[in-house]
Amino acid sequence: MLLTRCTSVTLTLLTMVWIGTVQANEAEAKTELIERLQRVETLRATFIQRVLGENGEELQLLEGEMLARSPSHFRWEVKKPYGLSYVLHHLNLTVVDLDLHQVTYRTIDSPDEVPIVALLLHRDMNVLDGFEVTQRRNAFELEPVDEMQLFKLITVYFNGLRLDAIDVRDSQDRLTEFSFRGVEENTTLDDALFEVAIADDMEVIGEPPGNLTNAPDDSL
């Protein structure tokens, strides 16, 4: 009986130590990730975006350019195989589809609706509140606590301290890979880079925010 009680106490203590270690490791991983992101005020890079099916087959391949300026400006512009731009200014999202000759305006509730954007723009601990974070050398795995999320896992990769890639595994087991090239950190990104030029004859969906005006289409 004494041996059993001692074994039980030992197991309890080991469990407490293990839980404490896991919590400490997760806290350290979150701190390390945020510190790496906070060293970058502006970010510019070209990207390759691949979408893979659950069996690894390639479903889509896109190329383009990303610009981010903390805390409120973001531009994601697909250039191949078609033209499609997403521009976020504070909570105002503008989507320009050149193939459809269409522009869509909408207001989002929070940048947290798009976790990758929230990570790059806000870069604070609040962004990670809904995630369990694990660090594996130069990679950080973000697993949503809420099982109702549209994705199962986000993995952020660094090359040294520089952002290198982001993978997103969705709830249907599709994998979207974002690989970044020609990364430029903390350079000047003027407001003009985040302006949206809209041709007069484009179909408009939604109400444009007051700071956007129509301009010739060729300035996109």
C-alpha positions as CSV (number, residue, x, y, z in Angstrom):
1,M,0.0,0.0,0.0
2,L,2.8,2.4,0.9
3,L,4.6,1.6,-2.4
4,T,1.4,2.3,-4.3
5,R,0.9,5.6,-2.5
6,C,4.5,6.6,-3.1
7,T,4.1,5.7,-6.8
8,S,0.9,7.7,-7.1
9,V,2.5,10.8,-5.5
10,T,5.6,10.4,-7.7
11,L,3.4,10.2,-10.8
12,T,1.4,13.2,-9.7
13,L,4.5,15.3,-9.2
14,L,6.0,14.2,-12.6
15,T,2.7,15.1,-14.3
16,M,2.8,18.6,-12.6
17,V,6.3,19.1,-13.7
18,W,5.5,18.0,-17.3
19,I,2.5,20.3,-17.5
20,G,4.5,23.2,-16.2
21,T,7.3,22.5,-18.7
22,V,4.8,22.3,-21.6
23,Q,3.2,25.6,-20.5
24,A,6.6,27.3,-20.1
25,N,7.7,26.0,-23.5
26,E,4.6,27.3,-25.2
27,A,5.0,30.7,-23.5
28,E,8.6,30.8,-24.7
29,A,7.6,29.8,-28.2
30,K,4.9,32.6,-28.3
31,T,7.4,35.2,-27.0
32,E,10.1,34.1,-29.6
33,L,7.6,34.3,-32.5
34,I,6.3,37.7,-31.5
35,E,9.8,39.1,-31.0
36,R,10.8,37.9,-34.5
37,L,7.8,39.5,-36.0
38,Q,8.1,42.8,-34.0
39,R,11.6,43.5,-35.4
40,V,9.9,44.1,-38.8
41,E,7.9,47.3,-39.4
42,T,7.5,46.9,-43.1
43,L,7.8,43.8,-45.3
44,R,8.0,43.4,-49.1
45,A,8.4,40.2,-51.0
46,T,7.4,38.2,-54.0
47,F,5.5,35.0,-53.3
48,I,4.6,31.6,-54.8
49,Q,1.3,30.2,-53.5
50,R,0.6,26.5,-54.0
51,V,-2.6,24.7,-53.0
52,L,-2.3,21.0,-52.6
53,G,-5.1,18.5,-52.2
54,E,-5.3,15.9,-49.4
55,N,-3.3,13.4,-51.5
56,G,-0.6,16.0,-52.3
57,E,-1.8,16.8,-55.8
58,E,-1.3,20.4,-56.9
59,L,-4.6,22.2,-57.3
60,Q,-3.4,25.8,-57.9
61,L,-0.2,27.7,-58.4
62,L,-0.1,31.5,-58.1
63,E,2.7,34.1,-58.2
64,G,2.6,37.7,-57.0
65,E,3.8,40.3,-54.5
66,M,3.1,41.0,-50.9
67,L,3.5,44.3,-49.1
68,A,2.8,44.9,-45.4
69,R,3.2,48.0,-43.2
70,S,2.4,47.7,-39.6
71,P,-0.1,48.3,-38.1
72,S,-2.7,48.9,-40.8
73,H,-1.6,48.4,-44.4
74,F,-1.5,45.2,-46.4
75,R,-1.5,44.4,-50.1
76,W,-1.6,40.9,-51.6
77,E,-1.3,41.1,-55.4
78,V,-1.6,38.0,-57.6
79,K,0.1,38.6,-61.0
80,K,0.2,35.1,-62.5
81,P,-1.8,33.4,-64.0
82,Y,-4.3,36.2,-63.6
83,G,-4.6,39.7,-62.0
84,L,-6.2,39.8,-58.5
85,S,-5.4,42.3,-55.7
86,Y,-6.4,42.4,-52.1
87,V,-5.7,45.6,-50.3
88,L,-6.4,46.1,-46.6
89,H,-6.3,49.6,-45.1
90,H,-7.3,49.4,-41.4
91,L,-10.6,47.5,-41.6
92,N,-11.4,48.4,-45.2
93,L,-10.8,45.6,-47.7
94,T,-10.8,46.2,-51.4
95,V,-10.6,43.3,-53.9
96,V,-9.8,44.1,-57.6
97,D,-10.3,41.3,-60.1
98,L,-8.9,42.4,-63.5
99,D,-10.2,39.3,-65.3
100,L,-13.8,39.9,-64.2
101,H,-13.3,43.7,-64.4
102,Q,-14.8,44.0,-61.0
103,V,-14.0,45.7,-57.7
104,T,-15.5,44.6,-54.4
105,Y,-15.5,46.7,-51.2
106,R,-16.2,45.4,-47.7
107,T,-15.4,46.1,-44.1
108,I,-14.0,43.3,-41.9
109,D,-14.6,43.2,-38.2
110,S,-11.0,42.6,-37.3
111,P,-7.7,41.7,-39.0
112,D,-7.9,38.6,-36.9
113,E,-10.3,37.2,-39.5
114,V,-7.2,36.6,-41.6
115,P,-4.6,35.2,-39.1
116,I,-1.6,35.6,-41.5
117,V,-2.5,39.3,-41.9
118,A,-3.0,39.7,-38.2
119,L,0.4,38.2,-37.5
120,L,2.3,40.4,-39.9
121,L,0.5,43.7,-39.0
122,H,-0.4,43.5,-35.3
123,R,2.5,41.2,-34.0
124,D,1.3,41.1,-30.4
125,M,0.4,38.3,-28.0
126,N,-3.3,38.9,-28.4
127,V,-3.0,37.5,-32.0
128,L,-1.9,34.2,-30.5
129,D,-4.6,33.9,-27.9
130,G,-6.6,31.3,-29.9
131,F,-3.6,29.2,-30.6
132,E,-1.3,26.6,-29.1
133,V,2.2,27.4,-30.3
134,T,5.1,25.0,-30.7
135,Q,8.6,26.0,-31.8
136,R,10.7,23.5,-33.9
137,R,14.0,25.3,-34.5
138,N,13.2,27.9,-37.1
139,A,9.5,26.9,-37.5
140,F,6.5,27.8,-35.3
141,E,3.4,25.6,-35.4
142,L,0.1,27.4,-34.5
143,E,-2.7,25.0,-33.8
144,P,-6.2,26.7,-33.2
145,V,-7.7,25.9,-29.8
146,D,-11.2,26.2,-31.4
147,E,-12.0,23.1,-33.4
148,M,-14.5,25.1,-35.4
149,Q,-11.8,27.1,-37.2
150,L,-11.6,26.8,-41.0
151,F,-8.0,25.6,-40.6
152,K,-6.2,23.0,-38.5
153,L,-2.6,24.2,-38.5
154,I,-0.5,27.3,-39.5
155,T,3.3,26.8,-39.7
156,V,5.5,29.9,-39.9
157,Y,9.0,29.3,-41.2
158,F,12.1,31.6,-40.8
159,N,15.4,31.6,-42.5
160,G,17.5,32.9,-39.6
161,L,15.3,35.8,-38.3
162,R,13.8,36.5,-41.7
163,L,10.3,35.2,-42.8
164,D,10.7,32.4,-45.3
165,A,7.4,30.7,-45.7
166,I,3.9,30.1,-44.3
167,D,1.9,26.8,-44.6
168,V,-1.8,26.6,-43.8
169,R,-3.6,23.2,-43.4
170,D,-7.4,23.7,-43.7
171,S,-10.2,21.7,-42.1
172,Q,-10.5,19.6,-45.3
173,D,-6.8,18.7,-45.2
174,R,-5.8,20.9,-48.1
175,L,-2.4,22.5,-47.7
176,T,-1.7,26.1,-48.9
177,E,2.0,26.9,-49.1
178,F,3.2,30.5,-49.3
179,S,6.9,30.8,-50.2
180,F,8.5,34.2,-50.1
181,R,11.5,35.4,-52.2
182,G,13.4,38.7,-52.3
183,V,12.3,39.6,-48.9
184,E,12.9,43.3,-48.0
185,E,12.5,44.4,-44.3
186,N,12.1,47.8,-42.8
187,T,12.2,49.7,-46.1
188,T,10.0,52.7,-46.9
189,L,6.6,51.7,-48.2
190,D,4.8,54.8,-49.3
191,D,1.0,55.2,-49.1
192,A,0.9,55.2,-52.9
193,L,1.8,51.5,-52.9
194,F,-1.4,50.7,-51.0
195,E,-3.7,52.9,-53.1
196,V,-6.3,51.2,-55.3
197,A,-6.9,52.5,-58.8
198,I,-10.3,51.7,-60.2
199,A,-11.4,52.2,-63.8
200,D,-14.6,54.0,-64.4
201,D,-16.2,51.1,-66.2
202,M,-15.5,48.5,-63.6
203,E,-18.4,46.7,-61.9
204,V,-18.6,47.9,-58.3
205,I,-19.8,45.6,-55.5
206,G,-20.3,47.2,-52.1
207,E,-19.7,50.8,-50.9
208,P,-16.2,52.2,-51.3
209,P,-14.6,53.9,-48.3
210,G,-14.4,57.7,-48.5
211,N,-10.6,57.8,-49.1
212,L,-10.7,55.9,-52.4
213,T,-11.2,57.6,-55.7
214,N,-11.5,56.3,-59.2
215,A,-8.4,56.4,-61.3
216,P,-7.2,54.9,-64.6
217,D,-7.0,51.2,-64.7
218,D,-3.5,51.1,-66.0
219,S,-2.1,52.4,-62.7
220,L,-2.8,49.1,-61.0
